[in-house]
Amino acid sequence: MTTGTNAATVFCAGCDAERGTREETRTQALSVRGEPIAVVGQVLVCLACGQDITDPVRDDEVLVRAYNVYRTRHGLLLPREIRALRERYRLSQRAMAKLLGFGLITIQRYEAGALQDAAHDQLLRCFADPKTARAIADRHRGDVSPRQWQLFDQAAQAAADGKPIRPEVVPDLPTTDWETLATAVRYLVSRAAQRHLMVSRTKLLKLWWLADFLHFRSFARPITDVAYVALPRGPVPDRYKDYLWQLEDKGEIEEVETPYGPYEGYEYRVVDRESGESLAPTERACIEAVVDHFGSLSAAELSAMSHHEPLWPTFEADGRVPYEAAADLKMLDGLAEEARDRL
């Protein structure tokens, strides 16, 4: 045992009071799946009564060390190897779980240090071979977004060809309130689903734009506060691909294949109905007004309407769509009063 320096002041059950502590390094004996394993770890000791104090963080560290000893003995993958395998294929934790047929919490726990069972470990080891990984993942291809499948497919092919591939990193997005943005988009998609309306990518971007500009027109501030630009099909959030990628990667929304008459298309959905409780009442009112008023229109119809705005030539020439233009958008005429009536 090694006696360490004084540590934090914490609650001591023996003293029934807050006490100063010291940290001691000890060899601790644990049992992992019936096998005794000794590992070195830190323990907090009360300076007043000398009693050991339970500390979840230090206890977890000791347990992970014991698990890693067990993994090494039995040839199981280490947490960092599982994470490296996922990153090799440019997969999010959610996407990796879906392609393997695991639950999201399973991958999260394994990467955090939880001990995997032998069957899961064998599947993960098979996944390390790019050709086998492609065969395994192909069975669950429809469970991930087209964007995530494209990233995986490119990485797996490069690995099979022996070519290095740099993991794609989503750049930081210029918004200071990700939670509001994610909740607003989920609520918009959920509101449309409640009314049995399909929301394609282009349609989502149009409704998002209209909700932000309606809130600015009605209450002098946007909901998500993203910048907007004028593209050939009308105003959309700047860097919208990055926003959508992160929304899908974090499980906020999912893109699923859906029949559109004789054709196949994609629409966005949320797993559960989004209540929007964390949004301000004015924000919910504007999203509801936009979805209820424009949600039954197609993406093409919404794009055409935006191009008929008198200000569109200005947007197209400048490339930007400033929030100040909300006051003059004909598409929003009458909706501000409707949004206020919902409060």
CORRAHU-V697737 format. One record per pair of residues at least 24 apart in sequence whose ideal C-beta (glycine too) atoms are under 10 Angstrom apart, sorted by the first residue. I is the first residue (numbers start at 1). J is the second residue. Records with the same first field share a line. If there is no record, write none. Layout:
I->J / J
//
This chain:
1->25 / 26 / 27 / 43
2->26 / 27 / 40 / 42
3->45
4->42 / 43 / 44 / 45
6->47
7->42 / 44 / 45 / 47 / 53 / 55 / 58
8->44 / 53 / 55
9->47
10->44 / 46 / 53 / 54 / 55
11->46 / 53
12->44 / 45 / 46 / 47 / 48 / 49 / 50 / 51 / 52 / 53
13->46 / 49 / 51 / 52 / 53 / 54
14->46 / 48 / 49 / 50 / 51 / 52 / 53
15->46 / 47 / 48 / 49 / 51 / 53
17->46 / 48 / 49
19->44 / 45 / 46 / 47 / 48 / 49 / 51 / 53
20->46 / 47 / 48
21->45 / 46 / 47 / 48 / 52 / 53 / 55
22->46 / 47 / 50
23->55 / 58
24->52
26->52 / 62
28->59 / 62 / 63 / 65 / 66
29->66
30->62 / 63 / 65 / 66 / 67 / 69 / 70
31->66
32->63 / 66 / 67 / 69 / 70 / 71 / 73 / 74 / 115
33->67 / 70 / 74 / 115 / 117
35->66 / 69 / 70 / 73 / 74
36->66
37->65 / 66 / 67 / 68 / 69 / 70 / 73
38->66 / 69
39->63 / 64 / 65 / 66 / 67 / 68 / 69
40->65
41->65 / 66
60->112 / 113
61->113
63->113 / 114 / 115
64->112 / 113 / 114 / 115
65->113
66->115
67->113 / 114 / 115 / 116
68->113 / 115
70->115
71->115 / 116 / 121
74->115 / 118 / 121
75->118 / 121 / 125
76->115 / 116 / 117 / 118 / 120 / 121 / 122 / 124 / 125
77->110 / 116 / 120 / 121 / 122 / 124 / 125 / 128
78->110 / 113
79->109 / 110 / 111 / 112 / 113 / 114 / 115 / 116
80->111 / 113
81->111 / 124 / 125 / 128
82->107 / 110 / 111 / 116 / 120 / 121 / 124 / 127
83->107 / 110 / 111 / 112
84->111 / 128
85->111 / 124 / 125 / 127 / 128 / 133
86->110 / 111 / 124 / 127 / 167
87->155 / 167
88->127 / 128 / 130 / 133 / 155 / 156 / 158 / 159 / 165 / 167
89->127 / 128 / 130 / 133 / 134 / 137 / 148 / 151 / 152 / 153 / 154 / 155 / 156 / 158 / 159 / 165 / 167
90->148 / 150 / 151 / 152 / 153 / 154 / 155 / 156 / 158 / 165 / 166 / 167 / 168 / 169
91->127 / 133 / 137 / 144 / 148 / 149 / 151 / 152 / 155 / 156 / 167 / 249
92->144 / 145 / 148 / 151 / 152 / 170 / 245 / 246 / 248 / 249 / 250 / 251
93->249 / 250 / 251
94->143 / 144 / 145 / 148 / 248 / 249 / 250 / 251 / 254
95->137 / 140 / 143 / 144 / 145 / 147 / 148 / 149 / 151 / 152 / 248 / 249 / 251
96->124 / 127 / 137 / 144 / 148 / 152
97->140 / 143 / 144
98->137 / 140 / 141 / 142 / 143 / 144 / 145 / 148 / 254
99->127 / 133 / 134 / 136 / 137 / 138 / 139 / 140 / 141 / 143 / 144 / 148 / 149 / 152
100->124 / 126 / 127 / 133 / 136 / 137 / 139 / 140
101->136 / 137 / 139 / 140 / 143
104->251
127->156
128->159
129->156 / 159 / 160
130->155 / 156 / 157 / 158 / 159 / 160 / 161 / 162
131->156 / 157 / 159 / 160
132->156 / 160
133->159 / 160
134->159 / 160
142->256 / 257
143->254 / 256
144->248 / 254 / 255
145->244 / 245 / 247 / 248 / 249 / 253 / 254 / 255 / 256 / 266 / 268
146->248 / 255 / 257 / 266
147->241 / 244 / 245 / 248 / 249 / 255
148->245 / 248 / 249 / 255
151->245 / 249
168->245
170->239 / 241 / 242 / 243 / 245 / 246 / 249
171->239 / 242
172->242
173->226 / 237 / 238 / 239 / 242 / 243 / 245 / 246
174->225 / 226 / 227 / 238 / 239 / 242
175->224 / 225 / 226 / 227 / 237 / 239 / 243
176->225
177->223 / 224 / 225
178->224 / 243 / 246 / 247 / 250 / 252
179->252 / 278 / 279
180->223 / 224 / 225 / 278 / 279 / 280 / 283
181->208 / 212 / 223 / 224 / 225 / 226 / 237 / 243 / 246 / 247 / 252
182->224 / 243 / 246 / 247 / 250 / 251 / 252 / 253 / 274 / 278
183->223 / 224 / 252 / 274 / 275 / 276 / 277 / 278 / 279 / 283 / 284
184->208 / 211 / 212 / 215 / 222 / 223 / 224 / 274 / 276 / 278 / 279 / 283 / 284 / 286 / 287
185->211 / 223 / 224 / 243 / 244 / 247 / 252 / 253 / 268 / 270 / 274 / 287
186->247 / 252 / 253 / 268 / 269 / 270 / 271 / 272 / 273 / 274 / 275 / 276 / 279
187->211 / 223 / 270 / 273 / 274 / 275 / 276 / 277 / 278 / 279 / 283 / 284 / 287 / 288 / 291
188->223 / 253 / 268 / 270 / 274 / 276 / 287 / 288 / 290 / 291 / 295
189->247 / 252 / 253 / 254 / 267 / 268 / 269 / 270 / 274 / 291
190->253 / 269 / 270 / 271 / 272 / 273 / 274 / 275 / 276 / 287 / 291
191->273 / 274 / 276 / 284 / 287 / 288 / 290 / 291 / 292 / 295
192->267 / 268 / 269 / 270 / 287 / 290 / 291 / 292 / 294 / 295 / 296
193->267 / 268 / 269 / 270 / 273 / 274 / 291
194->273 / 274 / 288 / 291 / 295
195->288 / 291 / 292 / 295 / 296
196->295 / 296
197->267 / 291 / 292 / 294 / 295 / 296 / 297
198->258 / 260 / 265 / 266 / 267 / 268 / 269 / 295 / 296 / 298 / 299
199->253 / 255 / 266 / 267 / 268 / 269 / 291 / 295 / 299
200->255 / 258 / 260 / 265 / 266 / 267 / 268 / 298 / 299
201->236 / 240 / 241 / 244 / 255 / 265 / 266 / 267 / 268 / 299
202->231 / 233 / 234 / 236 / 298 / 299 / 300 / 302 / 303
203->267 / 268 / 294 / 295 / 297 / 298 / 299 / 300 / 301 / 302 / 303
204->236 / 237 / 240 / 244 / 247 / 253 / 255 / 267 / 268 / 299
205->231 / 233 / 234 / 235 / 236 / 237 / 240 / 243 / 244 / 299 / 302 / 303
206->233 / 234 / 235 / 236 / 290 / 294 / 297 / 298 / 299 / 301 / 302 / 303 / 305 / 306 / 331
207->287 / 290 / 291 / 293 / 294 / 295 / 297 / 299 / 302
208->235 / 236 / 237 / 240 / 243 / 287 / 290
209->234 / 235 / 236 / 237 / 240 / 290 / 302 / 306 / 321 / 329 / 331
210->235 / 286 / 287 / 289 / 290 / 291 / 293 / 294 / 302 / 305 / 306 / 326 / 329 / 331 / 332 / 335
211->283 / 285 / 286 / 287 / 288 / 289 / 290 / 291 / 294 / 335 / 339
212->237 / 283 / 286 / 287 / 290 / 323 / 326
213->286 / 290 / 321 / 322 / 323 / 324 / 325 / 326 / 327 / 329 / 331 / 332 / 335
214->285 / 286 / 287 / 289 / 290 / 293 / 326 / 329 / 331 / 332 / 335 / 336 / 338 / 339
215->280 / 282 / 283 / 285 / 286 / 287 / 289 / 290 / 323 / 326 / 336 / 339
216->286 / 322 / 323 / 324 / 325 / 326 / 327 / 332
217->286 / 323 / 324 / 325 / 326 / 327 / 328 / 329 / 332 / 333 / 335 / 336 / 339
218->282 / 285 / 286 / 289 / 326 / 332 / 335 / 336 / 337 / 338 / 339 / 340
219->280 / 282 / 283 / 285 / 286 / 336 / 339 / 340
220->323 / 326
221->280 / 282 / 283 / 323
222->283 / 286 / 323 / 326
223->279 / 280 / 282 / 283 / 284 / 286 / 287
224->283
225->323
227->320 / 321 / 322 / 323
228->315 / 320 / 321 / 322 / 323 / 325
229->315 / 318 / 319 / 320 / 321
230->306 / 307 / 311 / 312 / 313 / 314 / 315 / 316 / 317 / 318 / 319 / 320 / 321
231->303 / 315 / 316 / 319 / 321
232->303 / 307 / 316
233->299 / 300 / 302 / 303 / 304 / 306 / 307
234->299 / 302 / 303 / 304 / 305 / 306 / 307 / 309 / 312 / 315 / 316 / 321
235->303 / 306 / 307 / 309 / 312 / 315 / 316 / 320 / 321 / 325 / 329
236->303 / 306 / 321
237->321
238->319 / 320 / 321
244->268
260->298
265->299
281->342 / 343
282->339 / 340 / 342 / 343
283->339
284->339 / 342 / 343
285->338 / 339 / 340 / 341 / 342 / 343
286->332 / 335 / 336 / 338 / 339 / 340 / 342
287->339 / 342
288->338 / 339 / 342
289->332 / 334 / 335 / 336 / 337 / 338 / 339 / 340 / 341 / 342
290->331 / 332 / 335 / 338 / 339
292->335 / 338 / 342
293->331 / 332 / 334 / 335 / 338 / 339
294->331 / 335
302->331
305->329 / 330 / 331
306->331
//
